[in-house]
Amino acid sequence: PIEDKAAFDLIRSYSPYDQVSAQAYPPMLVTAGLNDPRVTYWEPAKWVAKLRELKTDSNELLLKTN
């Protein structure tokens, strides 16, 4: 994907982090695991931070890390 723009664009098109926009979101509980070998704990934290910055509603957005 580094050298293939089409592959990069495809991956980015389904990346949750890159799809966040300024809009209303439903209440959410996002979970992360310190020992999850597939998704490191900072990825959900980064996603929640971006959601909190851009969302336009007052619904709860919680992050639980275990």
C-alpha positions in Angstrom: 0.0 0.0 0.0 2.9 2.4 0.5 3.8 2.4 -3.2 0.3 1.4 -4.6 -2.1 4.4 -4.5 -5.1 2.2 -5.4 -4.4 -0.2 -2.5 -3.9 2.8 -0.1 -7.2 4.3 -1.2 -9.0 1.0 -0.8 -7.7 0.5 2.8 -8.4 4.1 3.7 -12.0 3.8 2.4 -12.9 1.3 5.2 -10.7 2.7 7.9 -13.0 3.8 10.8 -10.5 6.5 11.9 -10.5 8.1 8.5 -14.3 8.0 8.1 -15.0 10.2 11.2 -16.6 13.5 10.3 -18.4 16.3 12.0 -21.9 14.9 12.5 -24.2 13.5 15.2 -23.3 10.0 16.4 -25.3 7.6 18.6 -24.3 7.0 22.2 -21.3 4.6 22.1 -19.3 2.4 24.4 -15.9 1.6 22.7 -13.8 -1.2 24.3 -10.1 -1.9 24.0 -7.8 -4.5 25.5 -4.3 -3.9 26.7 -3.4 -7.5 25.6 -5.3 -7.7 22.3 -2.7 -8.9 19.7 -4.9 -7.7 16.8 -5.7 -4.1 17.7 -3.3 -2.2 20.0 -5.0 -0.3 22.8 -4.1 3.1 21.4 -6.0 2.7 18.1 -9.5 2.8 19.8 -8.2 5.6 22.1 -7.1 7.6 19.0 -10.5 6.9 17.3 -12.5 8.0 20.4 -10.4 11.2 20.7 -11.1 12.1 17.1 -14.8 11.3 17.6 -15.0 13.5 20.7 -13.3 16.3 18.9 -15.6 16.2 15.8 -19.0 15.0 16.9 -21.8 17.5 17.0 -24.1 15.9 19.5 -24.1 15.6 23.3 -24.5 11.8 23.4 -22.2 9.8 25.7 -19.0 8.4 24.2 -17.2 6.1 26.6 -13.9 4.3 26.2 -13.3 1.2 28.4 -9.8 -0.3 28.3 -9.2 -3.6 30.2 
